[in-house]
Amino acid sequence: MSKKIDFPDKLEIRQDLWVDTPCSQCPETYCCGNLPLTPLRLNRHSDFINLILSSCYNGVFPVLKKTGEWTFYLERDCRYLGKGEGLCTIHQESHQSVICKSYNAHTCWYVEAFSTERYTTMIRFNTEMIIWYEKRYKLIEKNFNSEIDWNELCNRAYDYRQNMIDINPESFKPFTSNTLSFKKSRVNQLLFFPPYNRPANRKHFELLSFRLGFPGIYLAISDSCWAFMVSTELNLSRFNNIRQEYYRTIKHKDGAYSFDQIFLEQRPFSETGEQWIILQRSDLKTLIDLTVFDSSDRVRKIPSSSIILKALKSKSPNRAAS
């Protein structure tokens, strides 16, 4: 996984009235219903395992862009999206994310990428398509060094997907605790996207605010590692398909691969015990208030997980530990 936080140095805050923005005429609301989670690479077998196992979770799908970049997305409506009419219920309000306020909807990438009948800008994959892609181009056999023509891949992927019935049930349980033990992180209802660097300046918190605006998305923090935690559900039908095609000895519990990947790459996690501190969007202000910035808004010190937890418990004493 890439550790880079991709965030522009300068953002132009757009103040379009709702009736003047193209979003008011967008029936599909692609950008409000498809959350980019994290970039990924596909250079070795362990990358392939991460790609295909993560695709087994409901709502989560990888895309391959024309630039060659892979990215995980979550298909889920923003919590502030008005049901039925596609209206942003906090448009131009103070707590609307700066990411949304600065997005140029007049040249929306999502409309071009998600609305075209045939693939041109990106290819959306699911578990079955990943298996097709690997076998068609012999990725494992060629050690992921295949040279693939983009236009050819777009055409073949489109033709293959036409014969598919892609049922993607979306169900998840909200996570209400402010802590989560590492042991309980290995469950089929949670997916982790590791590892994210901590914010380097105040603007980086806006990216966190944007992502946490989607229901079921949380920020998991320990003293040595941060990750996004997605509340979802492992689709056992897709998982068994992987077992049949590739890894017959893999067990259902191994579907929680994402947490184990963090555990192996980032040990030891925390100096305060083997647990995550779980933050919701409403908790970000507490985190920002505890963070020390310099005069240029660069982060000088992020509080320890124990200090964050103490502040969260003081703010919401009824949130139980998990």
N, C-alpha and C positions, 0 to 999 in steps of 0.2 A: 504494500500500500504506500502511496505517496504521503509524505509528512508535510507537504507544503500547504499552507493556508493561502489560497488564491484570492487576493482581495486588492482591488485597485487603490492606488495612493490617493486619487482624487475622485470624488463622486459629485455629480451634478444633481442636486435635488430638484426634481420636476414637480411643479405645482399645478398640473392640469386638473381642471374640474372633471368630475366623473363623466359628465356628458361629452366632454371633449377628448377623452382618452379612448383609444381603440378597444380597451378592455370592456367598455360598456356595450360594445357590439360583438363581443366574442362569445359565442354560445358554448364553446367547448372548454374554455378557461384552462388551456393546457398548462400554463405556467403556474397556476394556482392548484393544480392537481397532480403535478409530477415534480417531486422534490429531488434535486441532485444530492446524493449522499457523500460519495467519495470517488476519486479516480482510482483506477487499478491498472496493474500491468498484466501482461500475458506473455511472459518470457520463459517460464519454466513450469514443471509439472505441479509444484506446490501452488503456483498462481492459478493453474487450471482447476485444482481442487477447490480453492477458495471461490473462484468464479462460479463453478457449477453447484457447489453446496449452498452458497448464498442465494442462488436463483431459485432454490426450493422453497423459500419462505414467501408466504402470500403477500402480494403487493410489491415485492422487491424484484427488479429486473435490471439487467445490464444492457447498455447500449454501446455500440461501436460507432464512433464518429468518423467522418471522412478524413479527419486529420490523423487517424490511427489511434486516438485516445479512447480507452474504455472507461465508462463511468457507471456506477450503480445509481439507480433511481428508485424512489418509492412512489407508487401510484396511490395517492391519498389526498383528499381535499384539505386545503388549509383550514384551520379552525375558524378563520374570520371570513370565509367565503360564504356568502348568503346562499342558502339552498334553493335551487330552482332557477333563480334569476341571474346567477353568476356575479352578484354584486359584492365588492369588497366592503365589509361592514365597518371597517376602520380607515377607509380611504381619507388621506390628508390629516388624520388625527395624530396626536403627538406620539402615541405608542405604536403606530405603524412602523414597521422595520424600514430603516434607511435603504436597505437593499431594494425594497419594493418602491420606495419613493424615488429612487434614482434610476430605476429600470426604464429603458426607452421602449415603451410598448409600441411605438410607431414603426420600429424595425424589429419586431419580436422574433427571436430565433425559434421559440417553441412552436409558433404557428407554422413556420417553414418545415421544421423537423418532424412534427407530430401529425400534421394535417394532410400531407401529401399522400396520394393513393399508393404510389410506388416509392421505394426507398431511394433517396438521393443524398440527403445530408447526413443521415444516420440510419443504423439498423437496430431495431429493437429485438432483443433476444429473450427467450425463455429457456427452461431446462431442455425441452425437446430440441429446440433450435441449436442450442450449444452442442448437444450430442451430434446433431446433423453436421454442424460446422466443423467439429473436430474430425469426424470420420470422412467427410467429403474432402477436406484438405490435408488429412493425415498429420494433424498438428503434433501429436505426441510422437509419432514415428519420425517426423522430421525435426524433432526437438524445438518446435515452435519457431522455426526459421523459414517458413513458407513465404514466398512472394505471391501475393494475391492481388489481382486486378480489382480495383474498387467497383467499377461499373459491372463487371461480371458477377462479383459477389452480391451486389444489390439486386440484380436480376434473379439470380438463383435463390437468394434468400426470400425474395418476394414470392416467387413461384412456389417454393416449399411451404411458406406460411399460409398460402391460399387454401391448402388442403388440411389445415389444422383447425381444431376447435379449442380455443384457448380459454379455459374456464379459470378465472382468477378470483376465488372468493376472498373477501376482505373482512377479517374479524380479528380483533385484538382486545385485550383487557388493559384498561388504564393502570399505570403503576403509581401507587399512592405513597410509597415509603420514601424517606430521604436517605436510606442506606440499603445496600444490597451486598450480601456476602459473596465472595468469589465462588464459593461452593454452589450457591444457588444461581450463579450466572450461567451455569451449564444446563440450560433448560431449552426446550423446543419453542418457547414463547418469546424468547429474547434473541436479538441479533445485534452484534457489536461491529462497528466499523472503526478499526484501529489503524495506526495510532495517530492522533492529531496533536500537533504542537500546541502548546499553550499560546494564547493571544500575545502578540508582541506589542500591540498598541491598542488604544481605545476603540478604533474602528473595527478591529477584529471581533469585538463583542457584538457588533451589529450582525455579523454573519451567524453567530450563535443565536441571536434573537430571531433571525429569519427562519432558521431551521427548526428551532423549538416552537415556532408558531404552528407547526403541523402536529396534529394530535398523535400521541403515541411515540413522539421523539423526545429523548432526554439526553442530558449531558452527564456522563459518568466520569467522576474525577477520583483519582488517587494522587498521592504525592509525587509519583513519577510518571503517570500516564493519564491522558484524557482520551475519551472515545465517545462517539455517538451511540446511544442504545435505542434500538427500535423494538417496540412492542408489536409482535406479529404472531404468526403461527407457522410451524414447519408443515409443509404439505407432504404427507407421507406417500401419496401417489407418485409425486415427482421424485421423492427420495428413493423409493423402491425402483424407479426407472433407472436411476444412477447405479444402484446396486446391481441391477441386471446387466447393464451395459459395460460397467467398468470395475466396480469395487464390491465384489460379492460378499466379502467378509466384513464390510463396514456395518456398524450397528446404528440404531436410531439415535442413541445418545451422542454419537459422533457428529451428528448434524449441527451440534453447537460448536462447530469448528472455529468460529470467529473469536470466541472468548479464549479458547486454548491457544490460538495464534498470538493473541496479545500476551497471554501468560508466559509463553515461551520466549517472545521477543523482548519483553519489558520487565522481566523479573530483576530485583524484587519490586513489586508494585508500590507498596505503601509502607511508610515507617510507623503508621498508626494502627496497623492491623489489616488483615486480609478482607477488605471490604471496599466497595465503591461508595462515594457520596453522590446521590442522584439529584440533579437539578432540573426543575421545570422552567418554562419561560418566565414565570412570575418570580423565580428565585434569582434571576440574573442581576437585578438591581443590588441585591445583597452581596453577590460576588464582586460586582464592580465597586461598590462602596468599600469593600475590604481590600481591594487591590490598590497598590501604591503606584502612582504615575509620576513622571517628571513633567517639567514645564512644556514639553513637546508632546505630551500625551503618550509617551512610550512607557510600557510596563516596566517597572523597576522591581516590584515584588508582588507575587501572587500568594495569598494566604495559604497556610497548610490546610490539609483536609480536616484536621481536628478543629481548627478555628472556623472553617466554613460550616461544619456540622453543628457546632455550638450555636452559631448565628441562626441557622435554619431551624433548629429546635426551639430557640427563643421566639422566632417569628411564627412557627406553626407547631406548637407543642403536641398537637393531636396526630401528627403524621408518624405512624408507627414504623419501627425498623422491620426489615424483611430478613 
